[in-house]
Every structure is written in C-alpha cells, then in structure tokens.
Amino acid sequence: MRRDKLVENLLKINDFELARNKNHNVYSHKNCTRKLVTSKTSSDSRSFKNVMKDIKNYFIINELGVPVL
C-alpha cells in the first residue's frame, strides 16, 4: 500500500479529515480546531513513522489518563 493511503487511513481512524491540500495536506480534527500538516510527497523513508509520532504527540494524556484536546 502506498504511503499516502496509509497516512490517510491512519488519520481517518483517529477522526481527522482533510481540510485542504494545495502544497501540503492539512487535516483537521473533527472534535476540535487543531490541525495536522503532512507533506504531499515525501523524500524521507521515515515519513510514515513521523506522522504516527505527530498523532501520538497530538493526543497529550493528562494525569487522569484522559486525552487533552
């Protein structure tokens, strides 16, 4: 599967939807106003892992174990 489809499926699972895609793909979260930006074409072999890291950092867990959005 291509990297673009993997990223798109991963973001769809985490409630992100594509807001715009001119120079970069900009995704917005359905429940809040935060945005996540990914490149359209990547030259890095670790780009998928970097997007996964960004999603994990997006959901900061507080001391109660609840994601803070």
PyMOL Python script that loads the backbone (N, CA, C, O; Angstrom):
from pymol import cmd

cmd.read_pdbstr("""\
ATOM      1  N   MET A   1       0.844  -1.179   0.000  1.00  0.00           N
ATOM      2  CA  MET A   1       0.000   0.000   0.000  1.00  0.00           C
ATOM      3  C   MET A   1       0.888   1.240   0.000  1.00  0.00           C
ATOM      4  O   MET A   1       1.926   1.268   0.662  1.00  0.00           O
ATOM      5  N   ARG A   2       0.483   2.247  -0.733  1.00  0.00           N
ATOM      6  CA  ARG A   2       1.270   3.477  -0.814  1.00  0.00           C
ATOM      7  C   ARG A   2       1.229   4.250   0.490  1.00  0.00           C
ATOM      8  O   ARG A   2       0.295   4.122   1.281  1.00  0.00           O
ATOM      9  N   ARG A   3       2.259   5.054   0.698  1.00  0.00           N
ATOM     10  CA  ARG A   3       2.381   5.848   1.922  1.00  0.00           C
ATOM     11  C   ARG A   3       1.197   6.785   2.090  1.00  0.00           C
ATOM     12  O   ARG A   3       0.707   6.952   3.207  1.00  0.00           O
ATOM     13  N   ASP A   4       0.720   7.405   1.008  1.00  0.00           N
ATOM     14  CA  ASP A   4      -0.393   8.355   1.096  1.00  0.00           C
ATOM     15  C   ASP A   4      -1.660   7.681   1.616  1.00  0.00           C
ATOM     16  O   ASP A   4      -2.374   8.247   2.444  1.00  0.00           O
ATOM     17  N   LYS A   5      -1.933   6.486   1.136  1.00  0.00           N
ATOM     18  CA  LYS A   5      -3.128   5.764   1.575  1.00  0.00           C
ATOM     19  C   LYS A   5      -2.997   5.315   3.025  1.00  0.00           C
ATOM     20  O   LYS A   5      -3.971   5.338   3.777  1.00  0.00           O
ATOM     21  N   LEU A   6      -1.786   4.905   3.419  1.00  0.00           N
ATOM     22  CA  LEU A   6      -1.572   4.512   4.810  1.00  0.00           C
ATOM     23  C   LEU A   6      -1.809   5.686   5.753  1.00  0.00           C
ATOM     24  O   LEU A   6      -2.471   5.542   6.781  1.00  0.00           O
ATOM     25  N   VAL A   7      -1.267   6.846   5.398  1.00  0.00           N
ATOM     26  CA  VAL A   7      -1.446   8.045   6.231  1.00  0.00           C
ATOM     27  C   VAL A   7      -2.910   8.440   6.261  1.00  0.00           C
ATOM     28  O   VAL A   7      -3.436   8.776   7.322  1.00  0.00           O
ATOM     29  N   GLU A   8      -3.570   8.406   5.124  1.00  0.00           N
ATOM     30  CA  GLU A   8      -4.978   8.785   5.056  1.00  0.00           C
ATOM     31  C   GLU A   8      -5.837   7.862   5.923  1.00  0.00           C
ATOM     32  O   GLU A   8      -6.720   8.334   6.640  1.00  0.00           O
ATOM     33  N   ASN A   9      -5.586   6.559   5.862  1.00  0.00           N
ATOM     34  CA  ASN A   9      -6.347   5.614   6.677  1.00  0.00           C
ATOM     35  C   ASN A   9      -6.060   5.795   8.160  1.00  0.00           C
ATOM     36  O   ASN A   9      -6.974   5.717   8.981  1.00  0.00           O
ATOM     37  N   LEU A  10      -4.804   6.034   8.513  1.00  0.00           N
ATOM     38  CA  LEU A  10      -4.435   6.258   9.906  1.00  0.00           C
ATOM     39  C   LEU A  10      -5.121   7.500  10.463  1.00  0.00           C
ATOM     40  O   LEU A  10      -5.616   7.484  11.590  1.00  0.00           O
ATOM     41  N   LEU A  11      -5.153   8.564   9.687  1.00  0.00           N
ATOM     42  CA  LEU A  11      -5.789   9.794  10.148  1.00  0.00           C
ATOM     43  C   LEU A  11      -7.301   9.656  10.203  1.00  0.00           C
ATOM     44  O   LEU A  11      -7.942  10.243  11.075  1.00  0.00           O
ATOM     45  N   LYS A  12      -7.878   8.897   9.295  1.00  0.00           N
ATOM     46  CA  LYS A  12      -9.323   8.684   9.309  1.00  0.00           C
ATOM     47  C   LYS A  12      -9.735   7.910  10.558  1.00  0.00           C
ATOM     48  O   LYS A  12     -10.777   8.193  11.150  1.00  0.00           O
ATOM     49  N   ILE A  13      -8.925   6.937  10.959  1.00  0.00           N
ATOM     50  CA  ILE A  13      -9.200   6.167  12.171  1.00  0.00           C
ATOM     51  C   ILE A  13      -9.174   7.070  13.394  1.00  0.00           C
ATOM     52  O   ILE A  13      -9.941   6.857  14.333  1.00  0.00           O
ATOM     53  N   ASN A  14      -8.300   8.079  13.397  1.00  0.00           N
ATOM     54  CA  ASN A  14      -8.148   8.989  14.533  1.00  0.00           C
ATOM     55  C   ASN A  14      -8.994  10.247  14.413  1.00  0.00           C
ATOM     56  O   ASN A  14      -8.682  11.255  15.046  1.00  0.00           O
ATOM     57  N   ASP A  15     -10.053  10.212  13.619  1.00  0.00           N
ATOM     58  CA  ASP A  15     -11.043  11.295  13.482  1.00  0.00           C
ATOM     59  C   ASP A  15     -10.491  12.573  12.874  1.00  0.00           C
ATOM     60  O   ASP A  15     -10.911  13.666  13.254  1.00  0.00           O
ATOM     61  N   PHE A  16      -9.559  12.457  11.939  1.00  0.00           N
ATOM     62  CA  PHE A  16      -9.092  13.606  11.186  1.00  0.00           C
ATOM     63  C   PHE A  16      -9.739  13.581   9.810  1.00  0.00           C
ATOM     64  O   PHE A  16     -10.003  12.514   9.258  1.00  0.00           O
ATOM     65  N   GLU A  17      -9.990  14.758   9.264  1.00  0.00           N
ATOM     66  CA  GLU A  17     -10.487  14.832   7.891  1.00  0.00           C
ATOM     67  C   GLU A  17      -9.679  15.870   7.130  1.00  0.00           C
ATOM     68  O   GLU A  17      -9.190  16.843   7.706  1.00  0.00           O
ATOM     69  N   LEU A  18      -9.547  15.650   5.842  1.00  0.00           N
ATOM     70  CA  LEU A  18      -8.735  16.519   5.001  1.00  0.00           C
ATOM     71  C   LEU A  18      -9.414  17.872   4.858  1.00  0.00           C
ATOM     72  O   LEU A  18     -10.542  17.954   4.373  1.00  0.00           O
ATOM     73  N   ALA A  19      -8.735  18.932   5.276  1.00  0.00           N
ATOM     74  CA  ALA A  19      -9.288  20.285   5.180  1.00  0.00           C
ATOM     75  C   ALA A  19      -8.915  20.919   3.839  1.00  0.00           C
ATOM     76  O   ALA A  19      -9.761  21.518   3.174  1.00  0.00           O
ATOM     77  N   ARG A  20      -7.653  20.787   3.448  1.00  0.00           N
ATOM     78  CA  ARG A  20      -7.198  21.313   2.165  1.00  0.00           C
ATOM     79  C   ARG A  20      -5.912  20.615   1.762  1.00  0.00           C
ATOM     80  O   ARG A  20      -5.243  19.997   2.590  1.00  0.00           O
ATOM     81  N   ASN A  21      -5.571  20.717   0.487  1.00  0.00           N
ATOM     82  CA  ASN A  21      -4.350  20.059   0.012  1.00  0.00           C
ATOM     83  C   ASN A  21      -3.782  20.769  -1.208  1.00  0.00           C
ATOM     84  O   ASN A  21      -3.841  20.250  -2.322  1.00  0.00           O
ATOM     85  N   LYS A  22      -3.240  21.942  -0.994  1.00  0.00           N
ATOM     86  CA  LYS A  22      -2.598  22.658  -2.089  1.00  0.00           C
ATOM     87  C   LYS A  22      -1.117  22.287  -2.150  1.00  0.00           C
ATOM     88  O   LYS A  22      -0.723  21.533  -3.039  1.00  0.00           O
ATOM     89  N   ASN A  23      -0.300  22.780  -1.256  1.00  0.00           N
ATOM     90  CA  ASN A  23       1.114  22.425  -1.217  1.00  0.00           C
ATOM     91  C   ASN A  23       1.385  21.318  -0.211  1.00  0.00           C
ATOM     92  O   ASN A  23       2.296  20.512  -0.401  1.00  0.00           O
ATOM     93  N   HIS A  24       0.596  21.274   0.861  1.00  0.00           N
ATOM     94  CA  HIS A  24       0.686  20.244   1.887  1.00  0.00           C
ATOM     95  C   HIS A  24      -0.711  19.708   2.123  1.00  0.00           C
ATOM     96  O   HIS A  24      -1.696  20.344   1.748  1.00  0.00           O
ATOM     97  N   ASN A  25      -0.803  18.547   2.741  1.00  0.00           N
ATOM     98  CA  ASN A  25      -2.093  18.028   3.166  1.00  0.00           C
ATOM     99  C   ASN A  25      -2.350  18.528   4.576  1.00  0.00           C
ATOM    100  O   ASN A  25      -1.573  18.253   5.491  1.00  0.00           O
ATOM    101  N   VAL A  26      -3.433  19.256   4.748  1.00  0.00           N
ATOM    102  CA  VAL A  26      -3.788  19.812   6.051  1.00  0.00           C
ATOM    103  C   VAL A  26      -5.043  19.093   6.526  1.00  0.00           C
ATOM    104  O   VAL A  26      -6.092  19.155   5.885  1.00  0.00           O
ATOM    105  N   TYR A  27      -4.918  18.415   7.648  1.00  0.00           N
ATOM    106  CA  TYR A  27      -6.031  17.664   8.237  1.00  0.00           C
ATOM    107  C   TYR A  27      -6.493  18.390   9.485  1.00  0.00           C
ATOM    108  O   TYR A  27      -5.679  18.919  10.242  1.00  0.00           O
ATOM    109  N   SER A  28      -7.809  18.416   9.700  1.00  0.00           N
ATOM    110  CA  SER A  28      -8.355  18.992  10.927  1.00  0.00           C
ATOM    111  C   SER A  28      -9.089  17.899  11.686  1.00  0.00           C
ATOM    112  O   SER A  28      -9.665  16.986  11.094  1.00  0.00           O
ATOM    113  N   HIS A  29      -9.057  18.009  13.006  1.00  0.00           N
ATOM    114  CA  HIS A  29      -9.717  17.021  13.855  1.00  0.00           C
ATOM    115  C   HIS A  29     -11.200  17.344  13.914  1.00  0.00           C
ATOM    116  O   HIS A  29     -11.580  18.514  13.950  1.00  0.00           O
ATOM    117  N   LYS A  30     -12.035  16.324  13.925  1.00  0.00           N
ATOM    118  CA  LYS A  30     -13.483  16.529  13.897  1.00  0.00           C
ATOM    119  C   LYS A  30     -14.029  17.132  15.184  1.00  0.00           C
ATOM    120  O   LYS A  30     -15.030  17.848  15.156  1.00  0.00           O
ATOM    121  N   ASN A  31     -13.375  16.848  16.324  1.00  0.00           N
ATOM    122  CA  ASN A  31     -13.922  17.277  17.614  1.00  0.00           C
ATOM    123  C   ASN A  31     -13.363  18.599  18.114  1.00  0.00           C
ATOM    124  O   ASN A  31     -13.908  19.173  19.056  1.00  0.00           O
ATOM    125  N   CYS A  32     -12.297  19.095  17.514  1.00  0.00           N
ATOM    126  CA  CYS A  32     -11.719  20.360  17.965  1.00  0.00           C
ATOM    127  C   CYS A  32     -11.101  21.075  16.758  1.00  0.00           C
ATOM    128  O   CYS A  32     -11.216  20.604  15.626  1.00  0.00           O
ATOM    129  N   THR A  33     -10.460  22.191  17.002  1.00  0.00           N
ATOM    130  CA  THR A  33      -9.971  23.019  15.897  1.00  0.00           C
ATOM    131  C   THR A  33      -8.504  22.792  15.574  1.00  0.00           C
ATOM    132  O   THR A  33      -7.946  23.518  14.751  1.00  0.00           O
ATOM    133  N   ARG A  34      -7.856  21.807  16.197  1.00  0.00           N
ATOM    134  CA  ARG A  34      -6.437  21.573  15.945  1.00  0.00           C
ATOM    135  C   ARG A  34      -6.222  20.982  14.566  1.00  0.00           C
ATOM    136  O   ARG A  34      -7.081  20.282  14.029  1.00  0.00           O
ATOM    137  N   LYS A  35      -5.045  21.278  13.995  1.00  0.00           N
ATOM    138  CA  LYS A  35      -4.726  20.835  12.644  1.00  0.00           C
ATOM    139  C   LYS A  35      -3.425  20.058  12.638  1.00  0.00           C
ATOM    140  O   LYS A  35      -2.564  20.255  13.496  1.00  0.00           O
ATOM    141  N   LEU A  36      -3.293  19.176  11.665  1.00  0.00           N
ATOM    142  CA  LEU A  36      -2.089  18.385  11.469  1.00  0.00           C
ATOM    143  C   LEU A  36      -1.687  18.531  10.011  1.00  0.00           C
ATOM    144  O   LEU A  36      -2.505  18.330   9.114  1.00  0.00           O
ATOM    145  N   VAL A  37      -0.422  18.881   9.772  1.00  0.00           N
ATOM    146  CA  VAL A  37       0.064  19.129   8.423  1.00  0.00           C
ATOM    147  C   VAL A  37       1.051  18.036   8.043  1.00  0.00           C
ATOM    148  O   VAL A  37       1.979  17.737   8.794  1.00  0.00           O
ATOM    149  N   THR A  38       0.843  17.438   6.867  1.00  0.00           N
ATOM    150  CA  THR A  38       1.775  16.450   6.325  1.00  0.00           C
ATOM    151  C   THR A  38       2.170  16.887   4.924  1.00  0.00           C
ATOM    152  O   THR A  38       1.472  17.675   4.285  1.00  0.00           O
ATOM    153  N   SER A  39       3.288  16.371   4.458  1.00  0.00           N
ATOM    154  CA  SER A  39       3.727  16.723   3.109  1.00  0.00           C
ATOM    155  C   SER A  39       2.938  15.916   2.078  1.00  0.00           C
ATOM    156  O   SER A  39       2.488  14.805   2.358  1.00  0.00           O
ATOM    157  N   LYS A  40       2.779  16.477   0.908  1.00  0.00           N
ATOM    158  CA  LYS A  40       2.104  15.753  -0.170  1.00  0.00           C
ATOM    159  C   LYS A  40       2.987  14.632  -0.690  1.00  0.00           C
ATOM    160  O   LYS A  40       2.544  13.492  -0.826  1.00  0.00           O
ATOM    161  N   THR A  41       4.213  14.954  -0.974  1.00  0.00           N
ATOM    162  CA  THR A  41       5.179  13.950  -1.420  1.00  0.00           C
ATOM    163  C   THR A  41       6.355  13.993  -0.469  1.00  0.00           C
ATOM    164  O   THR A  41       6.852  15.063  -0.117  1.00  0.00           O
ATOM    165  N   SER A  42       6.783  12.838  -0.066  1.00  0.00           N
ATOM    166  CA  SER A  42       7.861  12.808   0.911  1.00  0.00           C
ATOM    167  C   SER A  42       9.120  12.213   0.297  1.00  0.00           C
ATOM    168  O   SER A  42       9.055  11.291  -0.516  1.00  0.00           O
ATOM    169  N   SER A  43      10.249  12.747   0.692  1.00  0.00           N
ATOM    170  CA  SER A  43      11.520  12.196   0.243  1.00  0.00           C
ATOM    171  C   SER A  43      12.168  11.386   1.353  1.00  0.00           C
ATOM    172  O   SER A  43      13.248  10.825   1.168  1.00  0.00           O
ATOM    173  N   ASP A  44      11.518  11.325   2.493  1.00  0.00           N
ATOM    174  CA  ASP A  44      12.054  10.646   3.655  1.00  0.00           C
ATOM    175  C   ASP A  44      11.436   9.257   3.769  1.00  0.00           C
ATOM    176  O   ASP A  44      10.225   9.098   3.616  1.00  0.00           O
ATOM    177  N   SER A  45      12.258   8.267   4.036  1.00  0.00           N
ATOM    178  CA  SER A  45      11.742   6.901   4.173  1.00  0.00           C
ATOM    179  C   SER A  45      11.010   6.710   5.499  1.00  0.00           C
ATOM    180  O   SER A  45      10.253   5.751   5.652  1.00  0.00           O
ATOM    181  N   ARG A  46      11.224   7.607   6.457  1.00  0.00           N
ATOM    182  CA  ARG A  46      10.584   7.512   7.762  1.00  0.00           C
ATOM    183  C   ARG A  46       9.349   8.402   7.882  1.00  0.00           C
ATOM    184  O   ARG A  46       8.882   8.645   8.995  1.00  0.00           O
ATOM    185  N   SER A  47       8.826   8.879   6.797  1.00  0.00           N
ATOM    186  CA  SER A  47       7.736   9.853   6.857  1.00  0.00           C
ATOM    187  C   SER A  47       6.487   9.277   7.515  1.00  0.00           C
ATOM    188  O   SER A  47       5.800   9.989   8.247  1.00  0.00           O
ATOM    189  N   PHE A  48       6.180   8.008   7.271  1.00  0.00           N
ATOM    190  CA  PHE A  48       5.000   7.413   7.890  1.00  0.00           C
ATOM    191  C   PHE A  48       5.173   7.336   9.405  1.00  0.00           C
ATOM    192  O   PHE A  48       4.233   7.622  10.147  1.00  0.00           O
ATOM    193  N   LYS A  49       6.353   6.956   9.870  1.00  0.00           N
ATOM    194  CA  LYS A  49       6.616   6.895  11.305  1.00  0.00           C
ATOM    195  C   LYS A  49       6.562   8.282  11.924  1.00  0.00           C
ATOM    196  O   LYS A  49       6.127   8.436  13.066  1.00  0.00           O
ATOM    197  N   ASN A  50       6.997   9.290  11.185  1.00  0.00           N
ATOM    198  CA  ASN A  50       6.937  10.661  11.689  1.00  0.00           C
ATOM    199  C   ASN A  50       5.497  11.127  11.857  1.00  0.00           C
ATOM    200  O   ASN A  50       5.183  11.822  12.824  1.00  0.00           O
ATOM    201  N   VAL A  51       4.616  10.755  10.930  1.00  0.00           N
ATOM    202  CA  VAL A  51       3.205  11.119  11.053  1.00  0.00           C
ATOM    203  C   VAL A  51       2.596  10.405  12.248  1.00  0.00           C
ATOM    204  O   VAL A  51       1.809  10.998  12.986  1.00  0.00           O
ATOM    205  N   MET A  52       2.948   9.136  12.450  1.00  0.00           N
ATOM    206  CA  MET A  52       2.450   8.404  13.621  1.00  0.00           C
ATOM    207  C   MET A  52       2.895   9.080  14.909  1.00  0.00           C
ATOM    208  O   MET A  52       2.115   9.176  15.857  1.00  0.00           O
ATOM    209  N   LYS A  53       4.138   9.552  14.959  1.00  0.00           N
ATOM    210  CA  LYS A  53       4.661  10.253  16.137  1.00  0.00           C
ATOM    211  C   LYS A  53       3.897  11.554  16.360  1.00  0.00           C
ATOM    212  O   LYS A  53       3.583  11.907  17.497  1.00  0.00           O
ATOM    213  N   ASP A  54       3.597  12.271  15.267  1.00  0.00           N
ATOM    214  CA  ASP A  54       2.853  13.520  15.388  1.00  0.00           C
ATOM    215  C   ASP A  54       1.458  13.282  15.949  1.00  0.00           C
ATOM    216  O   ASP A  54       0.968  14.077  16.751  1.00  0.00           O
ATOM    217  N   ILE A  55       0.814  12.190  15.534  1.00  0.00           N
ATOM    218  CA  ILE A  55      -0.521  11.877  16.049  1.00  0.00           C
ATOM    219  C   ILE A  55      -0.444  11.542  17.529  1.00  0.00           C
ATOM    220  O   ILE A  55      -1.294  11.979  18.305  1.00  0.00           O
ATOM    221  N   LYS A  56       0.568  10.767  17.937  1.00  0.00           N
ATOM    222  CA  LYS A  56       0.726  10.440  19.360  1.00  0.00           C
ATOM    223  C   LYS A  56       0.971  11.694  20.182  1.00  0.00           C
ATOM    224  O   LYS A  56       0.437  11.829  21.283  1.00  0.00           O
ATOM    225  N   ASN A  57       1.784  12.622  19.652  1.00  0.00           N
ATOM    226  CA  ASN A  57       2.039  13.875  20.362  1.00  0.00           C
ATOM    227  C   ASN A  57       0.821  14.784  20.356  1.00  0.00           C
ATOM    228  O   ASN A  57       0.684  15.632  21.239  1.00  0.00           O
ATOM    229  N   TYR A  58      -0.057  14.629  19.391  1.00  0.00           N
ATOM    230  CA  TYR A  58      -1.274  15.427  19.297  1.00  0.00           C
ATOM    231  C   TYR A  58      -2.181  15.149  20.492  1.00  0.00           C
ATOM    232  O   TYR A  58      -2.765  16.068  21.066  1.00  0.00           O
ATOM    233  N   PHE A  59      -2.292  13.866  20.862  1.00  0.00           N
ATOM    234  CA  PHE A  59      -3.142  13.473  21.976  1.00  0.00           C
ATOM    235  C   PHE A  59      -2.302  13.399  23.239  1.00  0.00           C
ATOM    236  O   PHE A  59      -1.782  12.338  23.582  1.00  0.00           O
ATOM    237  N   ILE A  60      -2.168  14.518  23.928  1.00  0.00           N
ATOM    238  CA  ILE A  60      -1.411  14.575  25.178  1.00  0.00           C
ATOM    239  C   ILE A  60      -2.290  13.992  26.284  1.00  0.00           C
ATOM    240  O   ILE A  60      -3.439  14.400  26.454  1.00  0.00           O
ATOM    241  N   ILE A  61      -1.748  13.049  27.022  1.00  0.00           N
ATOM    242  CA  ILE A  61      -2.510  12.396  28.083  1.00  0.00           C
ATOM    243  C   ILE A  61      -2.238  13.122  29.400  1.00  0.00           C
ATOM    244  O   ILE A  61      -1.083  13.305  29.786  1.00  0.00           O
ATOM    245  N   ASN A  62      -3.311  13.536  30.092  1.00  0.00           N
ATOM    246  CA  ASN A  62      -3.129  14.202  31.384  1.00  0.00           C
ATOM    247  C   ASN A  62      -3.002  13.178  32.495  1.00  0.00           C
ATOM    248  O   ASN A  62      -3.010  11.975  32.232  1.00  0.00           O
ATOM    249  N   GLU A  63      -2.883  13.640  33.741  1.00  0.00           N
ATOM    250  CA  GLU A  63      -2.647  12.722  34.856  1.00  0.00           C
ATOM    251  C   GLU A  63      -3.837  11.802  35.148  1.00  0.00           C
ATOM    252  O   GLU A  63      -3.672  10.803  35.848  1.00  0.00           O
ATOM    253  N   LEU A  64      -5.011  12.108  34.640  1.00  0.00           N
ATOM    254  CA  LEU A  64      -6.177  11.249  34.840  1.00  0.00           C
ATOM    255  C   LEU A  64      -6.272  10.170  33.769  1.00  0.00           C
ATOM    256  O   LEU A  64      -7.145   9.305  33.846  1.00  0.00           O
ATOM    257  N   GLY A  65      -5.393  10.203  32.777  1.00  0.00           N
ATOM    258  CA  GLY A  65      -5.428   9.217  31.703  1.00  0.00           C
ATOM    259  C   GLY A  65      -6.397   9.570  30.594  1.00  0.00           C
ATOM    260  O   GLY A  65      -6.759   8.716  29.785  1.00  0.00           O
ATOM    261  N   VAL A  66      -6.823  10.838  30.552  1.00  0.00           N
ATOM    262  CA  VAL A  66      -7.788  11.293  29.550  1.00  0.00           C
ATOM    263  C   VAL A  66      -7.052  12.169  28.536  1.00  0.00           C
ATOM    264  O   VAL A  66      -6.280  13.043  28.929  1.00  0.00           O
ATOM    265  N   PRO A  67      -7.276  11.951  27.237  1.00  0.00           N
ATOM    266  CA  PRO A  67      -6.617  12.809  26.248  1.00  0.00           C
ATOM    267  C   PRO A  67      -7.083  14.260  26.362  1.00  0.00           C
ATOM    268  O   PRO A  67      -8.276  14.529  26.507  1.00  0.00           O
ATOM    269  N   VAL A  68      -6.144  15.178  26.296  1.00  0.00           N
ATOM    270  CA  VAL A  68      -6.445  16.606  26.361  1.00  0.00           C
ATOM    271  C   VAL A  68      -6.424  17.137  24.936  1.00  0.00           C
ATOM    272  O   VAL A  68      -5.404  17.049  24.252  1.00  0.00           O
ATOM    273  N   LEU A  69      -7.538  17.685  24.488  1.00  0.00           N
ATOM    274  CA  LEU A  69      -7.596  18.213  23.116  1.00  0.00           C
ATOM    275  C   LEU A  69      -7.581  19.707  23.116  1.00  0.00           C
ATOM    276  O   LEU A  69      -7.624  20.325  22.052  1.00  0.00           O
TER     277      LEU A  69
END
""", "prot")
cmd.dss("prot")
cmd.show_as("cartoon", "prot")
cmd.util.cbc("prot")
cmd.orient("prot")
